[in-house]
Each structure stands twice: as structure tokens, then as C-alpha cells.
């Protein structure tokens, strides 16, 4: 499926418009729609990613230990697969655009790999959104073929891996050319 088809208003995944009442009608829906972030329009995936980054910043400001952040990220992927599958069945669309727990868990993975400051948070948000939209392989293959909760989560996991690689490469190049002015990962 091309980007134009994926984000077209004719795509059934983009026609589903759940309400906040639906989002809070079942624990799976609340998690899958990340407590209503997936109900926001336009671009619910961007809203879900932004909500994930904001929650992350709140957790960092509360000095949540790294080990707890790792556990939370893993739990978000595992519980997200269940929640996405259940919510997709209830909505009648396997990978509805309003299901955003996949964006949240994946951007948390990117955030785990970057400095905990506004530059790292912004780099995580922008790079993940780019790779989540573009869907380079294997994310594109998973997105096209795995129509279940695991597939919903996995394609964003690979988008996160691409985002991490891109930010680290950009950081290495900028640091080589201009010194540690970007993220200073190296």
C-alpha cells in the first residue's frame, strides 16, 4: 500500500472516529487509544506520539529510574499488542488510525536511547514520526501482512529502530563536522 493510499480518507483505518466514551469503555480501548490521544484529529498517530513524549518527560521529571522506564516500555509493547488486537476487533478495523499505543511504546524506545533533554525529546519525536509514516522495510512488510495486535506493534518497533539509527548517524556526522553541538552521543 502506498503512502497516499495508507493516509487516504477512503482507507477504512482512517474513517473510524471513536469517541472518548469508546476509549474508556474497556481497558483495552483506553490503552490502545492511549487514554483518548487517539481520538484527536487530524493525524492521531502524531497526537499519540506527542502524548507519549509528554508522559515520558513527566516520568523523567519524577526521576523514574532507567530500569523502570525499560520495564514500562516493554510492558507497553506487550500490553499494546493485546489492546490493539482487542480494540481493532471492536472497531471492525485491524489497524485503525486511532490506535496509538504502538506509537507511544515505539517513541519510548527511541527516547530510551537518547539524552534526556529537550533536544533528545524533539529528535525522538521528529525522527520517529518520519520513519513511522515512511515505513521502511521490514516495517512496511509487517504493516501490509500482519493484521493483528502483534503486527500493529511490530511495524512501529522497526520504525523506532530506523529512527534510532538515523539520529545516531546524524549525531555522529554533525559531531565529526562541528563538534558536539547536536546530541553528543559520541
Buried (B, 14 or more C-beta within 10 A) or exposed (E): EEEEEBBEEEBEBBEBEBEEEBBEEBEBBBBBBBBBBBBBEEBBBBBBBBBBBEBBBEBBEEEEEEEEBEEBBEEBBBBBBBBBBBBBEBBEBBBBBBBBBBBBBBBBBBBBBBBBEEBBBEBBBBBBBBBBBEBBEBBBBBBEEBBBBBBBBBBBBBBBBBBBEBBBEBBBEBBEEEEEEBBEBE
